Amino acid sequence: MFKKLLSTTALVAAVTAGSFAVPTVASADITIAVAGPMTGGLAAFGEQLRRGAEMAVQDINAAGGVNGEKLALEVGDDACDPKQAVQVANDLVQKGVTFVAGHFCSGSSIPASEVYIEEGVLQISPASTNPAFTDNPAAEGVKTIFRTCGRDDAQGSFAGPWLAKTYAGKKVAILDDKTAYGQGLANETQKNMEASGLKTAVRDTYTAKEKDFSALLSKLKSAAVDVVYIGGYHDDVGLMVRQAREQGFNADFISADALNTAEFWSISGPAGEGVRYSDAASAVNLDSAKAVVEKFRAGGYEPEGYTLNSYAAIEAWAKAANMVKSTDSEKVAEALHANAIQTVIGELKWDDKGDLTKVNYAWYVWHDGKAAQEPLN
């Protein structure tokens, strides 16, 4: 199934399309990568993935590396574009990477995974939540695809019943941005909400990166919608909320994990007050994360969003590689499937598909420029 990769010991220094080298160490024996939107509208998330990966590589190398060898990190920029993601994946394979932490958007991770599967590169996404990312490879017997985040169906089963209970008798609109992430999340939330007894009043879509949502908002306002659930990314949601308030449309706005960046508030401004989103319970305050979080903060960076998920992806891969004394993807995958791995975000266990066996979801509410997690039930 897998093509045998040529090994590499040299760090590629030249900048190439979509990928550039981070000189983590002067001389490295094992090259790995992190990939995501390092540029474009979702670059804030790319920074989260990159910073988590860089810190993980730094810490692993300081502790002796993987099987006594040092790691070097390549950074791939897919701008959350599916075609660019495939190009990045091929570029990283040419550079001899044995493992990729990424990508961010499901719409990028899914096509990129086909390249990694073909070339025998293990992939762990810190952020891609669409079920197809793991379902499709698993159906083909592939065992080298994992994630350190939850799935849309799990998040939908958390958000949907809550919407049905909280807004019983109210009008709920569900929107998505037509992406693999947004559509999958909205569909799962709608399915679970309706299964819990509340019918959807309005179901609609919008185009990602739209600048003017006035027509859609007028439609929702005319329908007397009480709450708007959005499957989409922070930049669109922030702008939509701001335009809604400017139009005097005061419905509640609710979304999901792609609002987990301070950039949301920089776009929404005060209009973002009270907007809520679901996400995995924060690992920032866990004992397992304390030392790493302190190092990030000492360097002037708050490890928000998927920063620690990215760190954990590399940490888990490294620990599994040390267990089997090899970086062979199939051997490392076997170790990940068979063992509970202690990481910065807690103990992780994966099922046969490469999905986490347990994810605790929570609600976060934006208030005065910051998102605070509500207590877990």
Secondary structure, 3 states (H helix, E strand, C coil): CCCCCCCCCCCCCCCECCEEEECCCCCCCEEEEEEECCCCCCHHHHHHHHHHHHHHHHHHHHCCCECCECEEEEEEECCCCHHHHHHHHHHHHHCCCCEEEECCCHHHHHHHHHHHHHHCCEEEECCCCCCHHHHHHHHCCCCCEEECCCCHHHHHHHHHHHHHHHCCCCCEEEEECCCHHHHHHHHHHHHHHHHCCCCCCEEEECCCCCCCCHHHHHHHHHCCCCEEEEECCHHHHHHHHHHHHHCCCCCEEEECHHHCCCHHHHHHHHHHCCCEEEEECCCCCCHHHHHHHHHHHHCCCCCCCCHHHHHHHHHHHHHHHHHHCCCCHHHHHHHHHHCCEEECCEEECECCCCCECCCCEEEEEEECCEEEECCCC
